[in-house]
Amino acid sequence: MLAGPPLPADVYLVDVWAHRPVSNAIAARLHIRHESPQVLLVDHGHVMWSASHFRVTARALRAELTRFTRSSMSADLVRQ
């Protein structure tokens, strides 16, 4: 997925084996249950979409990023 076209978002990876306290802090701050593997789409501190285990796919993430980007752009236009 990262080898494809650029994503319209910043991407961060947390190695939960090496950085368990960071993983626990993310779960506590975002009010989610930690699962592995897991992907979270976060906007302004709120989880907008998440997937875990077999739902973690490049296609699913790219589709949600596209959907989220379009809805954010629409909301920005409405606010103007």
N, C-alpha and C positions, 0 to 999 in steps of 0.2 A: 504494500500500500504506500509506504513512504517513497518507493521508487517511482511512483506514478506522478501525475500532475500535483502541483503544490496544494496543500490543504488550506482552507480559509480559516485556520485556527492555529494557535500554538499547541504543540504536542509535548507532553511530559510523560516520562516513564518512571515508575517507582518499582524498584526491585524489592519486593516485600520480604524476601528471605534476608537480604542484607540490611534493609532499613525498616524493620517492623515498627519502630516507634513512629516513623513518618506515616506509614500505612494506617496505623491506629489513629493518629491525629486527623488524617483526612477523613476517615470513617466517622469519627466523633464530630468533627466540624460540619460535615455535610449531612449528618444524620442518616447514614447508610450502613448497611451490613457489609463487611468486607467479604468478597468472594474472589477466587482466583482461578483462571484469569478474569479480569474485569476491565471494562472501559467505561469512563464517565465523560459525558459532555456537560461541562460546567460553564455557566454564564453568570457573572457577578455573584459568585458564591452559592448559586443554586444549581442543583443537578437537573438538567433539562432532559437528559436521556441516559440510560445505562444499559449495559448488556454484560452477561457473564457466561462463562463456560462456552458452550457450542454456539451461542448467539454472537460471540465476539468474532466478527469477520470484517475484512476490509470493505466489502460491499455494503454491509449494514452501517458501518461508521460513516462511510462517504455519503450514503443516502441520507442519514440523519443530519450530517453537517450541511448538506445541500438544502434540505428542508428547513433547518434552523436558520441558515443564512438568508434564505428567501423570506421567511416569516419575519426575521429581524429587520430586513430591508423594508418590508411592507409596513411594519410598525413605525419605523423611522419616518416614512413618508406620511403616515397618518398624523404623527406628532407635529410635522412641519406646518 
